[in-house]
Amino acid sequence: MRRTMALLVAVLLVAACATTSQRLTPAERLEWYRAHAGEPVRSFHVHGRLWGWRSLGDGALTIWTRSNQGYLVELFGRCPDLAFATTLGLTSRTSRVSAGFDSIVVQRSGVPGSPRTTCRIDTIRPLNTRVVKESRRDLHDLELEDRDPSIPDDPQ
């Protein structure tokens, strides 16, 4: 009985260690993206629908306009619904999203008629997508939000 109990405890400890993965906190993930982002730019062009996006806490996110073109977007202040967003939109002028003028529009699903939250964009920094893609293999949870695979990488 004691041997069985000791074996059970050992198995549970090994399982606990195995599930303690190398996941990054939102703050660590944001710092990782900052390290792989270029200098701030004024704006970026939106090619129809977004290819993907990822919340980095309540003040920043990555936005992918194509599979090989992404941006680190930081917001003015907190955007409390961002971490729980299921739908994301962007305001834009003539298909250009501009820092200081445009906003992200966040919608949480599951609540009928839930209000949309609008959060203004502070800075936009292009990502070094080559490094990000190579590193994603090592960082388990740096995946883009699910997207429709029928949408081409470069919509015309």
FISEVEX-593573 format. One record per residue: residue in three letters; x, y, z of N, C-alpha, C in turn; residue number from 1. Coordinates in steps of 0.2 Angstrom, whole numbers. Layout:
   residuo   n_east   n_north    n_up   ca_east   ca_north   ca_up   c_east   c_north    c_up   num
       Ala        X         Y       Z         X          Y       Z        X         Y       Z   NUM
...
// end
This chain:
   residuo   n_east   n_north    n_up   ca_east   ca_north   ca_up   c_east   c_north    c_up   num
       Met        4        -6       0         0          0       0        4         6       0     1
       Arg       10         6       4        14         12       5       18        13      -2     2
       Arg       20         8      -5        23          8     -11       19        11     -17     3
       Thr       12         9     -17         8         11     -22        7        18     -21     4
       Met        6        20     -15         5         28     -13       11        32     -15     5
       Ala       17        29     -14        23         33     -16       23        33     -23     6
       Leu       22        28     -27        22         28     -34       17        33     -37     7
       Leu       11        33     -34         6         38     -36        8        45     -35     8
       Val       11        47     -29        14         53     -28       19        55     -33     9
       Ala       23        51     -34        29         52     -39       26        53     -46    10
       Val       21        50     -48        18         51     -55       14        57     -55    11
       Leu       11        59     -49         8         66     -49       13        72     -49    12
       Leu       19        71     -46        24         76     -46       27        77     -53    13
       Val       28        71     -57        30         71     -63       25        75     -68    14
       Ala       19        73     -67        14         76     -71       13        83     -70    15
       Ala       14        85     -64        14         93     -62       19        96     -65    16
       Cys       25        93     -65        31         97     -68       30        97     -76    17
       Ala       27        92     -79        26         92     -86       21        97     -88    18
       Thr       16        98     -84        11        103     -86       14       110     -85    19
       Thr       19       111     -81        22        118     -80       26       119     -86    20
       Ser       23       122     -91        27        123     -97       30       129     -97    21
       Gln       33       131    -103        37        137    -103       33       143    -106    22
       Arg       26       142    -104        22        148    -106       24       154    -103    23
       Leu       23       159    -107        25        166    -105       19       170    -103    24
       Thr       20       174     -98        14        178     -95       13       184    -101    25
       Pro        7       187    -101         6        192    -106       12       198    -105    26
       Ala       14       199    -100        20        204     -99       26       202    -102    27
       Glu       28       196    -101        34        193    -104       33       192    -112    28
       Arg       27       190    -114        26        190    -121       26       197    -125    29
       Leu       24       202    -121        24        209    -124       31       211    -124    30
       Glu       35       209    -119        43        211    -120       46       207    -125    31
       Trp       44       201    -126        47        197    -132       46       200    -138    32
       Tyr       39       202    -139        37        206    -146       41       212    -146    33
       Arg       41       216    -141        45        223    -141       52       222    -144    34
       Ala       55       216    -141        62        215    -143       63       213    -151    35
       His       57       211    -154        57        209    -161       53       214    -165    36
       Ala       53       220    -163        49        225    -167       54       230    -169    37
       Gly       52       234    -174        56        239    -177       54       246    -174    38
       Glu       57       251    -177        55        258    -174       48       259    -176    39
       Pro       44       264    -172        37        265    -173       36       268    -180    40
       Val       31       267    -183        28        269    -189       22       273    -188    41
       Arg       20       277    -193        14        281    -192        8       277    -193    42
       Ser        8       272    -198         2        269    -200        4       262    -204    43
       Phe       -1       258    -205         0        252    -209       -7       252    -214    44
       His       -6       248    -219       -11        247    -224      -15       240    -222    45
       Val      -21       241    -222       -25        235    -221      -28       232    -228    46
       His      -26       226    -229       -28        222    -235      -34       218    -234    47
       Gly      -40       222    -234       -46        218    -232      -46       216    -225    48
       Arg      -48       209    -224       -48        206    -218      -41       205    -215    49
       Leu      -41       205    -208       -35        203    -205      -33       196    -205    50
       Trp      -27       194    -206       -25        188    -206      -25       184    -199    51
       Gly      -23       188    -194       -23        186    -187      -22       191    -182    52
       Trp      -23       190    -176       -21        194    -171      -20       190    -164    53
       Arg      -17       194    -159       -16        191    -153      -15       196    -147    54
       Ser      -19       195    -142       -19        200    -137      -13       199    -133    55
       Leu      -10       204    -130        -4        204    -126       -6       207    -119    56
       Gly      -11       205    -116       -13        209    -110      -19       214    -112    57
       Asp      -19       219    -108       -25        224    -109      -22       230    -112    58
       Gly      -16       230    -114       -13        237    -117      -10       236    -124    59
       Ala       -9       230    -126        -6        229    -133       -8       223    -136    60
       Leu       -7       222    -143        -8        216    -146       -4       216    -153    61
       Thr       -4       210    -156        -1        209    -162       -6       209    -167    62
       Ile       -5       212    -173       -10        212    -178       -6       210    -185    63
       Trp       -9       205    -188        -6        202    -194      -10       203    -200    64
       Thr       -8       207    -204       -12        209    -210      -11       204    -216    65
       Arg       -5       200    -216        -4        195    -220        0       190    -216    66
       Ser        1       184    -219         5        179    -215       12       181    -214    67
       Asn       15       186    -218        22        188    -217       22       195    -215    68
       Gln       17       198    -213        17        205    -211       13       206    -205    69
       Gly       17       208    -199        14        209    -193       16       215    -189    70
       Tyr       12       218    -185        13        224    -181       12       223    -174    71
       Leu       16       226    -170        15        226    -163       11       233    -162    72
       Val        5       233    -159         1        239    -158        0       240    -150    73
       Glu        2       245    -148         1        247    -141       -4       253    -141    74
       Leu       -8       252    -135       -14        257    -135      -13       262    -129    75
       Phe      -17       267    -130       -17        273    -125      -21       269    -119    76
       Gly      -17       269    -113       -21        266    -107      -23       259    -108    77
       Arg      -27       257    -104       -30        250    -104      -36       249    -108    78
       Cys      -36       243    -111       -42        241    -115      -44       234    -111    79
       Pro      -49       235    -106       -50        230    -102      -53       223    -105    80
       Asp      -57       224    -111       -60        218    -114      -55       215    -119    81
       Leu      -49       218    -120       -45        215    -125      -43       208    -124    82
       Ala      -41       206    -118       -38        199    -116      -44       194    -117    83
       Phe      -50       196    -118       -56        191    -118      -59       192    -125    84
       Ala      -57       196    -129       -60        198    -136      -60       191    -140    85
       Thr      -66       191    -143       -67        185    -148      -67       188    -155    86
       Thr      -69       195    -156       -69        198    -162      -65       205    -162    87
       Leu      -61       206    -167       -57        212    -167      -58       216    -173    88
       Gly      -60       222    -173       -60        227    -179      -55       232    -178    89
       Leu      -54       236    -184       -50        242    -184      -54       248    -187    90
       Thr      -53       254    -184       -55        259    -188      -50       261    -193    91
       Ser      -51       264    -198       -46        266    -203      -49       272    -208    92
       Arg      -44       275    -211       -46        280    -216      -42       278    -222    93
       Thr      -46       277    -227       -44        274    -234      -39       268    -233    94
       Ser      -41       264    -229       -38        257    -228      -31       258    -225    95
       Arg      -30       264    -221       -24        265    -218      -26       265    -210    96
       Val      -22       262    -206       -23        262    -199      -18       266    -196    97
       Ser      -19       272    -193       -14        277    -190      -14       277    -183    98
       Ala       -8       277    -180        -7        278    -173       -9       285    -171    99
       Gly      -12       286    -165       -15        292    -163      -22       294    -165   100
       Phe      -24       291    -171       -30        293    -174      -35       287    -174   101
       Asp      -33       281    -175       -37        275    -176      -37       271    -170   102
       Ser      -42       267    -170       -43        262    -164      -44       255    -166   103
       Ile      -44       251    -161       -46        244    -161      -53       244    -158   104
       Val      -57       239    -161       -64        239    -159      -65       231    -156   105
       Val      -66       231    -150       -66        224    -147      -73       222    -145   106
       Gln      -75       216    -147       -81        213    -146      -80       206    -142   107
       Arg      -84       205    -136       -84        199    -133      -90       195    -135   108
       Ser      -89       189    -136       -95        185    -138      -98       181    -132   109
       Gly     -104       178    -133      -107        175    -128     -112       179    -124   110
       Val     -112       185    -125      -116        190    -121     -120       193    -127   111
       Pro     -126       191    -128      -130        195    -133     -131       202    -132   112
       Gly     -130       206    -137      -130        213    -137     -124       216    -133   113
       Ser     -119       213    -131      -114        215    -127     -111       221    -131   114
       Pro     -109       227    -127      -106        233    -131      -99       231    -133   115
       Arg      -98       235    -138       -91        235    -141      -87       240    -137   116
       Thr      -80       239    -136       -76        243    -133      -71       246    -138   117
       Thr      -70       252    -138       -65        255    -143      -59       258    -139   118
       Cys      -53       256    -142       -47        258    -138      -42       261    -143   119
       Arg      -40       267    -142       -36        271    -147      -29       268    -147   120
       Ile      -26       268    -153       -19        266    -154      -14       271    -153   121
       Asp       -9       269    -149        -4        274    -147        2       273    -152   122
       Thr        5       267    -152        11        266    -157       10       260    -161   123
       Ile       13       260    -167        13        254    -171       20       253    -173   124
       Arg       22       247    -172        29        245    -174       29       238    -178   125
       Pro       32       238    -184        32        232    -188       36       227    -184   126
       Leu       34       221    -185        37        215    -182       42       212    -187   127
       Asn       48       209    -184        53        205    -188       50       198    -189   128
       Thr       45       198    -194        41        192    -195       46       185    -196   129
       Arg       51       186    -199        56        180    -200       58       177    -193   130
       Val       60       182    -188        62        180    -182       56       177    -178   131
       Val       50       180    -178        44        178    -175       42       171    -177   132
       Lys       42       170    -183        40        164    -186       45       158    -184   133
       Glu       51       159    -184        56        154    -182       56       153    -174   134
       Ser       54       158    -170        54        157    -163       47       154    -161   135
       Arg       42       155    -165        36        152    -163       36       144    -162   136
       Arg       41       141    -165        41        134    -164       44       132    -157   137
       Asp       47       137    -154        50        136    -147       45       138    -142   138
       Leu       41       143    -144        37        146    -139       29       144    -140   139
       His       27       139    -137        21        135    -138       15       140    -139   140
       Asp       14       145    -135         8        149    -135        8       155    -139   141
       Leu       13       156    -143        13        162    -148       10       160    -154   142
       Glu        4       158    -154         0        156    -160       -5       162    -161   143
       Leu       -6       163    -168       -11        167    -170      -18       165    -168   144
       Glu      -23       169    -168       -30        167    -167      -32       163    -173   145
       Asp      -36       159    -173       -39        155    -178      -41       159    -184   146
       Arg      -40       157    -190       -43        161    -196      -45       156    -201   147
       Asp      -49       158    -205       -52        154    -210      -46       153    -215   148
       Pro      -44       146    -216       -39        145    -221      -41       146    -228   149
       Ser      -47       148    -230       -49        149    -237      -47       156    -238   150
       Ile      -45       160    -233       -43        167    -235      -36       167    -237   151
       Pro      -34       170    -243       -28        170    -245      -23       174    -241   152
       Asp      -17       173    -241       -12        177    -237      -12       184    -240   153
       Asp      -13       185    -246       -12        192    -249      -18       193    -253   154
       Pro      -24       195    -250       -30        196    -253      -29       202    -258   155
       Gln      -32       202    -264       -32        207    -269      -38       211    -269   156
// end
